[in-house]
Structures are given as C-alpha cells and as structure tokens.
Amino acid sequence: MRSLVARMLSRLAIEPRIDVVFPDGTLQTVGHGTVPRLRMRIVDTPTELRLALNPELALGEAVMDGRVVVEQGSLYDLLDALVAAVHKARPRGWGKTLAGLRTALRRFHQHNTPALAKRNVAHHYDLKSDFFRLFLDPDMQYSCAYFARPEMTLAEAQLAKKRHIMGKLDLAPGQRVLDIGCGWGGMALSIAGETGASVTGITLSEEQLAIARQRGAESGLPVEFRLQDYRHLTESFDRIVSVGMFEHVGVGYYRDYFRKVRELLTDDGVALIHTIGRSSPPGATNPFIAKYIFPGGYIPAMSEVAAAIEKEGLVITDVEVLRIHYAETLKAWRENFLARRKEAVAMYDERFARMWEFYLAASEASFRHDDLVVFQFQLAKKLDGLPVTRGYIEAREGELGREPAAAKVAGSA
C-alpha cells in the first residue's frame, strides 16, 4: 500500500514539501522546495489501505482516530498544502470514478423529508450551545462573515454581514419578515432592533430554539421563534431571509423550496438567500463532511440554484458572489477553537476535538484554494419591486450603521 499512497501523493504538485513516514519506518518526501516544512506519520498498514482507496474520507477519519499524526507543522498547514495541490490536479483513475459515483448518488443521500431534515439538523446544530460559544462571535453567527475592511474583527464582520443583507432587503418599519433557519436568533434580533420590522424565525434545532426564545424574550423586540419546517408555513411575509440554511435543503427539493418562497412572499415581497456555493459545475458532498459534519447537506452550483428559481417564477434581481470571506471567517473560528480546545475536549472528548479541528481546517483550505464561494441571491416577484440601481444597498447599510441601538442588539447574548 505504501507504493500506492506514495504514487498518489507524487502526482500532486505539493508545495511545500512533506515528509511522509510510513508504518514500516520508511520515509518519503513529496512536493516541491528545498526543505520539508511538514511531516506526517501514518501509524498502521490498514490506514495506508484506506488512504489509497478513499483518501477524501480516510484522511479525516485517520486524523480523528490518531492514525495520521502531524509531527511537524500544523494540521491546517498540511491540509492547506494538500487541498491546494488537489485543486490543481484533475481527478483521474479511481478518484474520478469515486467522484462520479458520489455525484450520481447525491439525490439518494439528500432525501431530506421533514423527518430526515430534522434528524440531520439535530446531528450538528443540537450540539451544546456552549460548545459553539467557544469559537463564534458574541452574537453566535454561524455563517460567512462580510469583511468589508480587511482589518475587521470577526464580530465587526458578522455585524457587517447582517447589515449588508438588511440593506439588500430594503427593510421598513412594520414589515413582516421570515427568517428561515434562524439559528440562535441573531439575525432576527438585529432586523427587529435596527429596522422596526417584526420577525418570525424558524429552525429545526431544539437547542438553537431555546437560546433564540430566551434572547427574544429578554430583548422585548417584535420577534417570534418557532420549531417549524419551512414547508409547513402558510402565512404571508413582506421579506424572507435565509442565511446558511439552503445548503441543507437537498438538491431534489430546490424547486419545492423556491415554490414555497414564492407562495409566502407578498406581491411586493423580496427574499435574500445566502448560501455556500461552488463555482464549478454540480458535484457531490465531500464524504467526510457528509458522514460526520452535515449529513444530508450539499453545496450547490449556481446553475442548479438559478434553474430552480427560474422554473418557480421568481425574478433574480441581484446576485453577489463573496470570495475568500468564508476562508477568513473559518480562520477566525479555527483560531478561537484552538485557543479553547481543552474546553471542547472536556465537553466531549479528544476524538471529537480532532474531528472538529479537521473540519474547520479543511473547510478554510477549501475556501482558499478550491471552488467554494458564497452566493447571495436577491429575489422578488416583480421587476420593479426594488430600486433599479444598487446604490440603495450601500445607502441603507450606512443608515443602519448610524443607528445607536444597532451595536447593542447585535452584541446581545
């Protein structure tokens, strides 16, 4: 198996060089450069076999189980080098076959009925809220921040993200807003506190719901939080916002999702869908992420989202692609997590902490080097439902930034 793993690595234009120590004690250096900066050890022969046959899944599992150990450099350094090299190489042979099979089977793996959707959400989002507090900003925004200025802190960039979205929604006092996938309530509280709109937030996570309801009650703002699937809603809303939820819809349910968005919007209504996306053609979910982190999840290509929107009679009034912003967000989360890693181990265990570090590091590297971006789709029922130039977005953001109560609402815990 050593020859298979070595051959696989030697095909990649890895930079910097990596020393790979195999179970029999032999060492092979792969990559470019004069001095290896990284060193990884494969502990046992079965791990070699799994790495050769299914590296995308096996590497994460081996790190989790302590069967692949980074002895020089950091786990992020290793994954950053590997992801960058893999992105430059075209899949071929068995790797290409595996990718094709995963793409062909994706509808089966994303069969997100209401019952399955709730179970999948619970797998990730019903972890202890105190765990997420280890690495998120004080408002507990668990989605891509918006670094309008490079020097922004994570908290400032998350506030900027919310205001950027609020500017695109062109909100006004008295409007009814639906937040699909409201998380711990931060977006809903900011909208209500900064614009005077009333917000209904829905989630399938009981852990998140409890925190959101507590925050809502303490705020005194016009917000309501429910444990509810978007498919079961029947009311009308002036605005709909969804941040970081569309990745969990499932590729077979896109038309159902946008049909429901259209049904729920008033005639003058506007929706803003913020989702991770891929700049490449449709593909499949990384097997490690699908098995351990986000079961039932999928990152869509723009072509898949746009086709579903068009077929359900909504007007795409604006599209923005955020590049690198999520890499910087994940970097902040990863650094926060590592600074409080011992607390994560105490809450769960060492294997869980290794899994989470791998997830954050691999995701950051993917957003830096691979085809992952963030899409913001602004949708309406009518062509003239919004101003015809984009200047109003920046103007509305500026108005929100001058609201003295905004920072207080955004920073509430």
N, C-alpha and C positions, 0 to 999 in steps of 0.2 A: 504493500500500500504506500510505503514511503515514496516509491518512484512515481506513483500516480499523483500524490499530493505535490511533490516537488515539480513534476511536469506541469501541473495545473498552475502553480504559482509562477513558474518560469515563463509562462506565456504572457504574463501581465507586466506592463511597464510600470513597475512599482518604484516609487521614489518617496522617501529614502530607502536604502537597503534594509532588509530584515534578516536577522539570523533566526533560522528555524531549527530548534533542537528536537529530534525525533526520539521516540521511546527507547530505541536501542543505543542512544547516546550520540549518534552521528549528528553532525551539524551541517546545514546547507544555507548559504547566503543567497538571497534572491533580491532582485531590484537593481537600481542604479545609484551611483555615488561611490565615494571612496571609503567612507567609514560607516558601518551599520549603526543606526541610531536606535533601532528597535530589536528586541529579542523576544521570541515567543517559544514556549515549550509545549509540545504535545505529549501528554502524560502516558497514554496507553495505546496499544495497537487497535482496539475496537474504535477508538476515536479517529484514528487515521482513516479507517474504512468509511466511517460516516462522513468525514470531511471530503473524501474523494467522491462519494456518491451523491451527497446532497449538501453542499457547503453552506447555502443560504440558511438552512435550518440548523445544521450541525454545529456551526461555529458558535452561534448564540447559546445553544444547549451546552456545549462543551465549556464555555466561559462560566455559565451558570453553575455547572457541576464541578468546577475547578479542574477540568480535564485539559483545558488550554489555559496556560498561565502566561501573562505578560511579565517578563523578568527585567526588561529594560525599556524605558519609555512608559507611556500610559496606555490604557485601553483605547482611549479616544485617538491617540497618535496612531495606533495600529489600524483601527477601523478607518480613520481618515485616509491613510495610505492605500488601504485595500479598496475602499469604495471609489476613490479617485481612479485607481488603476482599472477596476472592473468596468467603470463607466466608459473608459476609452476603448475597451476591447469589445468586439462583437461576440455575442453568445454563439457558441458552435458546439457540435457534437452532442454529448449527453446533456450539457447545460441548456442548449437550445431546445432539446426535446422536453426537458422538465418545464421550461418556461411556457412552451406551447400547451402542455397538459394542464398546467395551472390556469392558464387563460381559458381553455376550453371548459374547465370545471367550475369557473368562478360563480356562475349563477346558482349552482348547487350549494356552494359554500356561503353564499349571501342570500339564502332563502329566509329573509327577515320578516316572518309573520309577526303580528303584535306580541305573541307569547315569546317567540325566539328573540325578538328585538329587546324585550325587557331582560331576558336572561343574559344576552350579550352585554347590555349596558351594565348590569349588576356585576359582571365579571371584572370590569375595570373601574367604573365610577362609584361602586359601593365599597371600595376600599376606605379605610378610615380617613375622614376629612383632615384629621391632624397629620396624616402622612403627606397629603398634598400641600399642607401648610409649610412643610419642610423646605419646599423649593419654589412655590408660586409667589406672586406678589401679594400684598395685603388684601387686595380685592378678589383674589383667587380666580384670576382669569387664566383658563386652561386652553388657550388657543394662541395663534400667532399675534405677537405684538406689532406695533407700527412705529418703527424707528424713524420718525420724521427728521430727527437730527442724530448723527452718529453718537454723540456723547450722552444720549438719554439713558437714564436708568431703566430697569425693567418696569418699575411701577409707572414711570412717566410714559414709556412707550405703550403700555397697556391702556392707560388713560387716553393717549393719542389715538389708539385703535378704536376705542369706543366713540370718541368724538368724530373720527373720520367716518365711521358708519352712521352716526346720528346725522352728520352733515348730508350724507347721501340720501338718507330717508326723508330729509326736508320736513322735520317734525314740527308740530304746532301744538299749543296747549289744547287740551280737551280731546285730542285724538285717541283712538283705541289702538293699542299696539299688542301684537302677539310675538312672543319670544319662544321659538321652537328650539328646545334643547337649552334651557335657561341656566344649566349648571347650578352654581351656588348663589345665583341671583344678582351678580354684579352688574351685568348689562341692563337688566330691567330696572334696578335701583338708580343707575345713572340716568337712564332715559327719563324716568319719572321725576327725578330730582332736578335735572337740568332743563327739561323742556315743558314740564307741566302735563305731559301725556299720561294716560293710565295704561298699565302694562299687565298683561296676563302671561305668565311664564309657565311652560310645561316641560316636564322631564320624566324619564322613566327610572331615574335613580332615587331610591328612597333616602339614601344618605344625603345626597345633594338637596333633596326637597326639604328635609328637616332644617338644614342650615339656611336655605333660602327663606323659608317661612319665618324663622327666628329673626333674620335680618330685616325682612319686610315688616314684621310687627314692631320691631324696635325703631324703624325709620319713620313710621307714620305716613309714608308715601302711598299713593294710589297704585299699589301692586298686589297681585294675587298669584300664588304659585300652586300648581296642580300636578299630581301624578297622573299623566294622561298621554296617550299616543296621539300624534297629530292626526291620524286617520279617523279619530273619533270625534273631532271638533265639528261644530255646526254653526258657530256664531260668525259674525262679520267683523272685520277689522280694517282700519284705515291704513295701517302699516304692519308688515310682517318682517321680523328679523330672525335670522338663524345663523349662529356662529359656531363652527366646528361640529355640527350635527349631521350635515349631508353625507359625510364620509361613512355614516352608519346606516344609510337608507337601504343600500343594496342595489346593484346595477339593474336587477329585474323590476325595481319599484320606482324608477325615476319618473316615468310618466304619471304614475299614481300620485307621487309627491307633488309634482307641479300642477296636476289637475286639482289637488286639494288646495294648494296655494291660491290658485285662480278662484276657486269656489269661495274661499274665506275672505278674499280681498273685496272691498267696496269698489264701485266703478272707477273712482279716482285714486284707488289704492296703489301703494308702492311696496315692493319687497326687496330686501337685501340679503342675498345668500353668500355667506363667507365660508369657503371650503378649501381644504387642501386639494391640489390637483396635480396632474402630471402634464408636462409639456410635450410628451411623446404620445404616440398612438395608444389605444386601450391595451391594458395588460392584466396582471394579476397581483394580488396582495402578497407581499413578502411572507414566506411561510412561517418564519419565527414570529412576526407581528401577528399573523392570523391565529396562531396557536396559543400564544402566551399573553399578548397585549390587547388586541382589538379583534376578537372573534366576530365574524360577520361583517368586518369593515372592508372598505375598498376605496382607493384613491382614483377618482375619475379623470379621464382625458376631457379636454374642453369640448371636443366633438361629441362626446356622449351626453354631456350636460346640455349643450346648445340644441342638439337634436330633440331631446325630450321637452325642452322649453318651447321650441317652435311648434311641436305637434300638439301642445296643450293650449295654444292660442295666447300666450303671454308675449309681451314686447320686451326684448332686451334693450334697455335704454342706456346701459353703461356697463362696461366690463373693465376691471383693473386686475393686473397680474402683479402680485407682490413677490419679488425675488430677493432672496437672502435674508429677508426679515425673520423668517422662521428659524433659519440657522442661528441668528443672533439670539432669538428667544430661547432656543434649546440650549445654547451655550450658557446663558444665564441660569436656566433651570439646572443644567448639569453641574455647574459650579456651586450653586446653592445646595444641591443634593449631596455632593461630595463633602461639603463643609459640615453637613449634619448627618452624614452616613451612619454613624453609630446609633443615632436615634431611630433610623429606619430599620437597622438590624434588631434593635430592641423591640420595635413594634411587630416585626415579622421574623425574619431570620437572615442569615448570611446569603443563602441561595437567592432569596427574593431580592436582596440588595444588589447582588451581582446581576440579576436579570434586569433590574431597573436601570442600573448604570449602563448596561449594554444597550438597552432600548434608547436611552437618551443620547448616548454617544453615537450609535449607528444612525439615529434619526438626524442628528446635527450634521454628520458627514454626508448623508444623503441629500439634505437640503443645500449643502455647499457644492457638491460635485455631481449629483445625479440629476434626474429630470423632475424633481419635486418643486412645486411653487404653491402659491395660494391664489385662488380666484375669488373675486368679489363681483357677483352678478347682481346688477340692479334691474328690477323687473317691474313692469306696470301693465295695466290692461289697455291703456290708451297712449297714443303717440304724444299727446300734448299734456300728459299728466304732471310733467315736471318742466322746469325752465329748459330752454333749448340749448343753452351753453353750460359748461361745467363750473363757471365762476361761482355759482351759488354754493357749491360744496365747501370751498375754502372759506367763503364768507360766513357760512353757518358754523363751521368749525371755530372760526375766530370769535364769533358771538358766544359760543359755548365756553371758550377759553376765558372769557371775561366774566363769566358767572361766578361770583364769590362762593356760592354754595357747592359748586361742582366738585372741587377737590375734597370737600368734607364727605359728600355722598360716595365718591369713588373710592375713598380710602377707608370706608366703614368696614368693620369686620363682623 
